[in-house]
Amino acid sequence: MQAIILETNANAKRIKFHIPYKAIEWRLQVKDMNSSFFHYNQKLWSVINTDENMVALKKIFNNNYTISKSTTTVSIPKKKLSNSSMEELAKFEQKIILKGYSQHTLRSYRTELINYLSYFETRDLSAITKQEIEAYLYMLVTKHHISETKQNQVVNAIKFYYEKVLGLPREYYDIQRPKRTQSLPNVLSTKEVSKLINSPQNLKHKAILYTIYSAGLRLGEVINIRIEDIHSDTGVIYIKGAKGKKDRKTVLSNKLLVLLRSYYKEYKPSYWLFEGQEGGQYSTASIQKVFRKAVKASNINPWATPHTLRHSFATHLLQNGTNLRYVQSLLGHSSSKTTEIYTHVMDINNKFIVSPLDLIE
């Protein structure tokens, strides 16, 4: 029985390794290590890349391990597009803008279509068959090791081009998609959330993290909040033009309101609730930096992201007995099935679930 430690570069942030299923004692010791994390989709464990952690792992495995080269991704080659391909790309961008898709969608679709146009540079695009397109996808998966998410983005971009730009029938380009991974959202405990959102000394940074968690917001939503969207009289925050161009209302925490009043007095934002040093909208990149710094300072799960606070918001509401439909509305989900994923990460203990045996007299 051997563990497998993936070869780690000096600049790598994590040491990844595989533990055999039967090595229960090894797993228990790894779980006790600071910063240990299990990557469900890859079936790998990891810890922060330090000399001390590497020594600790080797001690746990008692020399019963091998060092294996990790799979490296071969980057997709970039080529200069011909004039005809550039014209097709321009038509593609125009159609996306006219249909009102987001800038994020435009950027991701554009990148994938550029790669596609480059690959089939010498071909008549309207004559490319479904089988050839799936062969192209197979090449990206096997040679360039693209993720399932990336594969779906490629499919979406190609389908948009053929259906919306060339006007070909939808069913003709019914391209094979990867089977969706049923992964569970990453969730923090209430104690971890408290440590995280209270770690910033900067009042604005603290207010941003409080807002994301207390209202269950996406990054793009928190930067779009205007001062006028905070309705202290009714206790709601108005979220305008969220994902899917949907408006909604979410809860305004009393604790957040107190913090925001102190923040407003000190920073005096003019239009957006959170603005940069020179005015204008606060950036998502700045929030991510604030979050990473808070994660490091609070010493919580290093794989947490700002979206983890939204997942935690939903899970904690359900644990406290909030009706699933209310949580669905607060999060802005179109379907209750999307919200139901949080019921799978709720703590299974006697605080929330009563065994039927305890109901028998």
C-alpha positions in Angstrom: 0.0 0.0 0.0 1.6 3.2 -1.2 0.7 6.9 -1.3 1.4 8.9 -4.4 2.8 12.4 -4.0 2.6 14.5 -7.2 5.8 16.2 -8.2 5.7 19.7 -6.9 7.4 22.8 -8.3 9.1 25.2 -5.9 6.6 27.9 -6.9 3.5 25.7 -6.4 1.2 26.7 -3.7 0.0 23.2 -2.7 1.4 19.7 -2.4 -1.1 17.3 -3.9 -1.1 13.6 -3.1 -3.3 10.4 -3.4 -4.0 8.2 -0.4 -5.2 4.6 -1.0 -8.8 3.9 0.0 -7.8 1.4 2.7 -5.2 3.7 4.3 -7.7 5.0 7.0 -5.0 5.9 9.5 -3.1 8.0 7.0 -6.2 9.9 6.1 -7.0 10.7 9.7 -3.5 12.0 10.3 -3.7 14.1 7.1 -7.0 15.6 8.2 -5.3 16.8 11.4 -2.7 18.7 9.4 -3.2 22.5 9.1 -4.4 23.5 5.6 -5.3 19.9 4.5 -8.0 19.8 1.8 -9.6 17.0 -0.3 -10.2 17.7 -4.0 -13.3 15.7 -4.6 -13.2 15.8 -8.4 -9.5 14.9 -8.6 -9.7 12.4 -5.7 -6.6 14.0 -4.3 -5.5 15.6 -1.0 -3.4 18.7 -0.7 -1.6 20.8 1.9 0.2 24.1 1.6 3.6 23.7 -0.1 6.2 24.0 2.7 9.3 22.0 3.6 7.7 21.2 7.0 4.6 19.8 5.4 6.5 17.7 3.0 8.6 16.2 5.8 5.3 15.6 7.8 3.7 13.8 4.9 6.7 11.5 4.4 6.7 10.7 8.1 2.9 9.9 7.9 3.4 7.6 4.9 6.5 6.0 6.6 8.4 5.9 3.3 5.5 4.0 1.7 5.0 6.5 -1.1 6.1 7.3 -4.7 6.8 10.6 -6.4 4.7 10.9 -9.6 4.8 13.5 -12.3 1.6 15.5 -12.4 -0.3 15.8 -15.7 0.7 19.1 -17.4 -1.7 21.0 -19.7 -0.4 21.7 -23.2 -1.4 25.2 -24.0 -3.6 25.8 -27.1 -1.4 27.4 -29.8 -2.4 30.9 -30.9 -2.4 31.9 -34.6 -3.1 35.1 -36.3 -6.6 35.0 -37.9 -7.1 35.6 -41.6 -9.3 38.5 -42.8 -12.2 36.2 -43.5 -12.0 34.7 -40.0 -11.8 38.2 -38.5 -15.0 39.1 -40.3 -16.8 36.1 -38.9 -15.5 37.0 -35.4 -16.9 40.5 -35.9 -20.3 39.1 -36.8 -20.2 36.9 -33.8 -19.4 39.7 -31.4 -22.1 41.9 -32.9 -24.7 39.2 -32.5 -23.7 38.6 -28.8 -23.9 42.4 -28.0 -27.3 42.8 -29.8 -28.7 39.9 -27.8 -27.6 41.6 -24.6 -25.2 39.0 -23.3 -22.8 40.0 -20.5 -19.2 41.2 -21.1 -18.0 38.1 -19.2 -19.9 35.8 -21.7 -18.6 37.9 -24.6 -15.0 37.5 -23.5 -15.2 33.8 -22.8 -17.1 33.0 -26.0 -14.8 35.1 -28.1 -11.7 33.3 -26.8 -13.2 29.9 -27.7 -14.3 31.0 -31.1 -10.9 32.4 -31.9 -9.3 29.0 -31.2 -12.0 27.3 -33.2 -11.6 29.6 -36.2 -7.8 29.2 -36.0 -8.1 25.4 -36.0 -10.4 25.3 -39.1 -8.7 28.3 -40.8 -8.7 26.8 -44.3 -12.2 25.2 -44.1 -15.6 26.4 -45.2 -17.1 26.8 -41.7 -20.7 26.1 -42.8 -19.5 22.7 -44.3 -17.9 21.4 -41.1 -19.8 18.4 -39.8 -20.9 17.6 -36.2 -18.5 14.7 -36.2 -15.6 17.0 -37.0 -16.6 19.4 -34.3 -16.7 16.6 -31.7 -13.3 15.4 -33.0 -12.0 19.0 -32.2 -13.5 18.8 -28.7 -11.9 15.4 -28.2 -8.5 16.9 -29.2 -9.0 19.7 -26.6 -9.9 17.2 -23.9 -7.2 14.6 -24.5 -4.3 16.8 -25.7 -4.9 20.1 -23.8 -6.7 18.6 -20.8 -9.4 21.2 -20.7 -11.9 21.1 -17.8 -15.6 20.2 -18.0 -16.4 23.8 -17.5 -14.1 24.8 -20.3 -15.5 22.1 -22.5 -19.0 23.5 -22.0 -17.8 27.0 -22.8 -16.4 25.8 -26.1 -19.6 24.0 -27.0 -21.7 27.1 -26.1 -19.5 29.4 -28.3 -19.6 27.0 -31.3 -23.4 26.5 -31.0 -23.9 30.2 -30.7 -21.9 30.8 -33.9 -23.7 28.2 -35.9 -27.2 28.8 -34.6 -27.3 32.6 -34.1 -24.7 33.9 -36.7 -25.0 31.3 -39.5 -28.7 30.6 -38.7 -28.3 26.8 -39.0 -30.9 24.5 -37.3 -30.3 23.9 -33.6 -30.7 20.2 -33.8 -28.1 19.8 -36.5 -25.4 21.0 -34.1 -26.5 19.1 -31.0 -22.9 18.6 -29.8 -22.0 16.1 -27.2 -21.4 17.7 -23.7 -19.5 16.3 -20.7 -21.5 14.6 -18.0 -22.1 17.2 -15.3 -20.2 16.7 -12.1 -22.4 16.5 -9.0 -20.0 18.4 -6.7 -21.1 19.9 -3.4 -20.5 23.6 -2.7 -17.7 24.6 -0.4 -19.2 25.9 2.9 -17.7 27.5 6.0 -18.9 27.0 9.5 -20.4 30.0 11.3 -17.2 30.2 13.5 -15.1 30.3 10.3 -17.2 33.0 8.8 -17.0 35.1 11.9 -13.2 34.8 11.9 -13.0 35.6 8.2 -15.3 38.7 8.0 -14.0 40.2 11.2 -10.3 39.8 10.3 -9.9 43.0 8.2 -8.8 46.1 10.1 -9.9 48.3 7.2 -13.5 49.4 7.7 -14.4 49.3 4.0 -12.9 45.8 3.6 -14.9 44.5 6.6 -18.1 46.1 5.3 -17.6 44.4 1.9 -17.2 40.9 3.4 -20.1 41.5 5.8 -22.3 42.5 2.8 -21.4 39.5 0.7 -22.1 37.0 3.5 -25.1 38.7 5.2 -27.0 39.0 1.9 -25.7 36.0 0.0 -24.3 38.0 -2.9 -22.2 37.2 -6.0 -19.1 39.4 -6.6 -20.7 41.1 -9.6 -23.7 42.0 -7.4 -21.9 43.5 -4.5 -19.9 46.0 -6.7 -23.2 47.0 -8.4 -25.0 48.0 -5.2 -25.8 51.7 -5.2 -26.3 53.8 -2.0 -30.0 54.1 -2.9 -30.3 50.2 -3.0 -29.9 50.0 0.8 -33.5 50.3 2.2 -33.0 50.6 5.9 -36.7 51.3 6.5 -37.9 48.0 5.0 -34.8 46.0 5.9 -33.9 44.9 2.3 -31.1 45.4 -0.2 -32.3 45.9 -3.8 -30.2 43.9 -6.3 -30.5 45.3 -9.8 -29.6 43.4 -13.0 -28.2 40.3 -11.3 -27.3 37.1 -13.1 -29.8 36.5 -16.0 -30.6 40.2 -15.9 -33.0 39.6 -13.0 -33.8 42.1 -10.2 -34.4 40.9 -6.7 -34.5 41.8 -3.1 -32.4 40.2 -0.3 -32.3 40.7 3.4 -30.5 43.7 5.1 -28.9 42.5 8.3 -29.2 44.8 11.3 -25.5 44.3 12.1 -24.6 45.1 8.6 -26.7 48.3 8.7 -24.8 49.5 11.8 -21.5 48.8 10.1 -22.6 50.5 6.8 -23.5 53.6 8.7 -20.1 53.8 10.2 -18.5 53.1 6.8 -20.6 55.8 5.1 -19.6 58.4 7.6 -15.9 57.7 7.1 -15.7 57.1 3.3 -18.7 59.1 2.1 -19.3 57.2 -1.2 -21.1 59.3 -3.9 -23.0 56.8 -5.9 -21.9 53.2 -5.6 -22.0 51.7 -2.1 -18.4 50.6 -2.5 -16.1 52.8 -4.6 -12.4 52.8 -5.4 -9.9 55.3 -4.0 -10.4 57.7 -6.9 -14.2 57.1 -7.1 -16.0 54.8 -9.5 -17.0 51.2 -9.0 -14.9 49.0 -6.7 -13.4 46.2 -8.8 -14.0 42.4 -8.3 -10.2 41.9 -8.4 -9.8 44.2 -5.4 -12.5 42.3 -3.5 -10.7 39.0 -4.3 -7.5 40.5 -2.9 -9.3 41.6 0.3 -10.8 38.1 0.6 -7.5 36.2 0.1 -5.8 38.4 2.7 -8.7 37.7 5.1 -8.4 34.0 4.5 -4.7 34.0 5.3 -5.2 36.1 8.4 -8.1 34.0 9.8 -6.3 30.7 8.9 -9.5 29.1 7.6 -10.0 26.8 4.6 -7.4 28.1 2.0 -9.6 27.0 -0.9 -12.4 29.3 0.1 -13.4 32.0 -2.4 -15.8 35.0 -2.1 -18.5 32.8 -3.5 -18.0 30.4 -0.5 -19.6 33.2 1.6 -22.7 33.0 -0.6 -22.8 29.2 -0.3 -22.4 29.5 3.5 -25.2 32.1 3.7 -27.6 29.7 2.0 -26.6 26.7 4.1 -26.7 28.5 7.4 -30.2 29.8 6.6 -31.5 26.3 5.9 -29.8 25.1 9.1 -31.7 27.7 11.0 -35.0 26.5 9.6 -35.6 29.1 6.8 -38.0 27.8 4.2 -36.2 26.6 1.0 -38.5 28.8 -1.1 -37.4 31.9 0.8 -33.7 31.0 0.4 -34.3 30.4 -3.4 -35.8 33.9 -3.6 -33.0 35.5 -1.7 -30.4 33.9 -3.9 -32.2 34.7 -7.1 -32.4 31.1 -8.3 -34.9 30.4 -11.1 -35.3 26.8 -10.0 -35.6 25.3 -6.5 -33.4 22.4 -7.7 -30.5 24.8 -7.7 -31.1 25.7 -4.1 -31.7 22.1 -3.0 -27.9 21.4 -3.4 -27.4 23.2 -0.1 -29.5 20.6 1.8 -26.8 18.1 1.0 -24.1 20.0 2.8 -26.0 20.7 6.0 -24.5 19.2 9.1 -26.0 15.9 9.9 -26.4 15.9 13.7 -29.0 15.9 16.4 -29.3 19.7 16.3 -31.0 19.7 12.9 -32.2 16.2 12.4 -34.1 14.0 14.8 -34.0 10.2 14.4 -37.5 8.6 14.1 -36.5 6.4 17.0 -36.5 9.4 19.3 -40.1 10.1 18.3 -41.3 6.7 19.5 -42.8 6.6 22.9 
